[in-house]
Amino acid sequence: MKRFMTQLTQTRWWSLHLLLITFGVSIFSVARAESSQPPFQPRSQTQSIQVAVLATRGNPQTIQRWQPTIDWLNQQLPQYQFYLRPRNLEQMEEVIKNNSAEFVLTNPGQSVKLGWQYPLSWIATLKSPWPNGTNQALGSALVVRNNSSFIDLEDLQNSHAVAVSPDAFGGFLTLSRYLKSQQQDPSRFFKKIDYLGFPIDAMLYHLRDHQSDVAITPACLLENMDKEGLIDKSQFRVINNSAPQDFPCAVSTPLYPNWSFAKTSKANEVVATATAQALLNLPKDSLAAVAAKSQGWSSPISSLSVVKMYRDLNIHPQQTPWWQQALIWLKQHQQWAWGAAILFIALNIYHFWLEFRFNRNQKLLNKAQLDLKQKSQMLEHAQRVAIVGGLGTNLAHEINQPLSAIRNYSQGAKLRIEKGADAASLAPIMDKIEQQIVRVDAIVQRLRTLITKRTLAKQNLNINALIDDTLALLDHDLADKNIQIKVLSNGHPREIYADAVGLQQVFVNIINNATDSCLNYPQEPSNLIQIVTHYTDHQLDIYLRDNGAGLAHPISELQSAFVSTKEKGLGLGLSICHDIIEHHHGHFTLSPIEPHGCEAHIQLPYLPLSANQQNS
C-alpha cells in the first residue's frame, strides 16, 4: 500500500510538471506571435497606407534608400501608418491594376507609361542631389572596363552589351533615344544584348568578370556602388560622358526627370494632399533626403520630354499601329477599299489564269518537242533506208564480188579433190573462202547498222576509219560514175565522242550531193571529191570539197527542209545533216568555191559533254 501511494505521488508530480511546461510554452508562443505583429491601434486613430516602390537594386537597397522617407511620412502624419512595399517592373503594374496600394514611387518612364493605362495623379517629383537641385537626374551610362580598347561611341558598334530590360527607362530606352538622334539604329548598333533584369548591380559584376564588353546602366549606379564598397570605380570608365556641370555622376545621354510619387485611385484626396505637403516639407539635409540621394521633393514637373522620347521610339501607347490606321482609313473610305479589294482579287484570278495557261502551254510545247524529236529520228531512219535503196546496184556489186570469189574458190577446191589432192593443199583455198565470207559479213553489218532504227548512241571513234568505211560502202557507185576520191589528214589524229551511224549518214549525203554536182558540170574533164580532216587543239575540222557545178540556191534555203535541186529529191538530206551535227554540238556550213564547186565544213568537239547536253 505504501509502495502504491509512493507511485501515485510520483505520477501526480510528473503530470503537474508536464502541465506547467506545456502552459509555459503556450504563453511564450503567444507572446512571440504578438511581438511580431505591429502594436494594435484603434482604427479610428490610424489608417494603413501602402506605398509600392520600384526595387531596381533589389529589396535591401530599396528599403535602405526609401524607408527613411516612409518614416518621415509616419512622423509628419501620425494619423496614418505608411508601409514600404518593394516591387519589380511587372509587380508594379499588378499593384496598380489590382488597386492594392495607395501610392507608387517609380521612375518617370514607368510612371508615364502606367499613367496612360491607369488613373494616377502625380503629387511630387524627387529633386536631384547636385547643387542646383534640378529635377533632371535620370539617364544612361555606357560603362566599359578601364583597360578596354573602346574610346568613343562609334567603337561600341558590334560589341556585346548587357542591360536590365528592353523596357528599362534609365537604361536601354534613354540610350535608344540618344542613338536614334545620332542616326544610329538601336536594334542593330550592338552585336548582342543580354538582359539581366533586377537587381541592376549584376550588370557591373557581369562587365567586371569579362562576360560582356559594355554595360548600359542607369546614371549614378557606378558611383553609388563605389561608395558602398561593392566595386572599385577605378576599374571602369564611362563612354561619351556628357554630364552637366556640377552633376555628381558620369552620364552618356541627356538627362530626364527624376522619380515621381503618385496617388492611385485607392487613396482619397485628403490623404494625397497631406502626403504631398509632408513630402514638400522634407528638408534637403534631412536623413530621408540624403538616403534618397536627393535634396527633397518638389511639385510634380511636366513629363513632356519622356512622352516625346516614347513617341520618337514608336512605343507610345497612344500611337496607333499601322494596321489600325489602315483599318480606320478603310472604314472612312469604304468605296475605295472595296474597289481595291475587287481589283486585288481580279488581278490574282488573272495571275492564276495566266499561270494555268502558261503551264498548260509549256506541257504542250514539251510534248510537241518530244514528238518532233521522235519524228526527226524517224525521218533520219527513212532517209538512211532511202540511201540504201539508192545504192542498190552498188550493194549488189559489193556482195556479188565476194560471192563470185567464194564460188570460184569452191569450184577450184572441188576439182582438186576430184584429182586426189590432200587436205594440206586445200587449206589456202579454205582460208581465201573464209576471207570472202568475212567480207560479206562486214557488208551486211554495215547495211544493218545504217538501216536499223536506234537512239542516239555516242562513243569514242576514229573519224578516218569511219570515212574509209563510208567510201567502201560507196566504192562501186563512185567507180561506176568515174568519181575520184582524195583523202588527206592534217595534225595529230585523235578520237572524237560522236554517233557513228549519224556521222556516216552525213558523209553519205554530202558525197552523194557532191557526186551529182560533178555529173551536172560536164565542162570539168575529171570529177574530184576531196576529203580533208584537220585536227586542232580543241576540235576536229572536216572539209568535203568537189569541183562540180556549185550551189544553185542560197545556203540558207538549201539547209531548210523540203528544198531540193533534184527533180525527185525531197530536200531533206542537208537539213538532216545540219540537225545531226547540231546534236553533236558542232557546226555545219556550206560555201561556194571559185571558179566552181562547193565546200562542206563540219566542226566537231573532242571531249564528251555533260549528260544533259548528250541527250539534247
Buried (B, 14 or more C-beta within 10 A) or exposed (E): EEEEEEEEEEEEEEEEEEEEEEEEEEEEEEEEEEEEEEEEEEEEEBBEBBBBBBBBBBBEBBBEBBBBBBBBBBEBBEEBBBBBBBBBBEBBBEBBEEEBBBBBBBBBBBBBBBBEEBEBBBBBBBBBBBEEEBBBBBBBBBBBBEEBEBEEBEBBEEBBBBBBBBBBBBBBBBBBBBBBEEEBEBEEBBEEBBBBEBBBBBBBBBBBEEEBBBBBBBBBBBBBBBEEEEBEBEEBBBBBEBBEEEBBBBBBBBBBBBBBBBBBEBBEEEBBEBBBEBBEEBEEEBEBBEBBBBBBBBEBBEBEBBBEBBEEBEBBEEEEEEEEEEEEEBEEEEEEBEEEEEEEEEEEEEEEEEEEEEEEEEEEEEEEEEEEBEEBBEBBBBBBBEBBEEBEEBBEBBBEBBBEBBEBBEEBBEEBEEEEEEEEEBEEBEEBBEEBBEBBEBBEEBBEBBBEEEEBEBEEBBBBEBBEBBBBBBBBBBEEEEBEBEEEBEEEEEEBBBBBBBBBBBBBBBBBBBBBBBBEBEEBEEBBBBBBBBBEEEBBBBBBBBBBBBBEEEBEEBBBBEBBBEEEEBBBBBBBBBBBBEBBBBBBEBEEBEEBBBBBBBBBBBEBBEEEEBEE
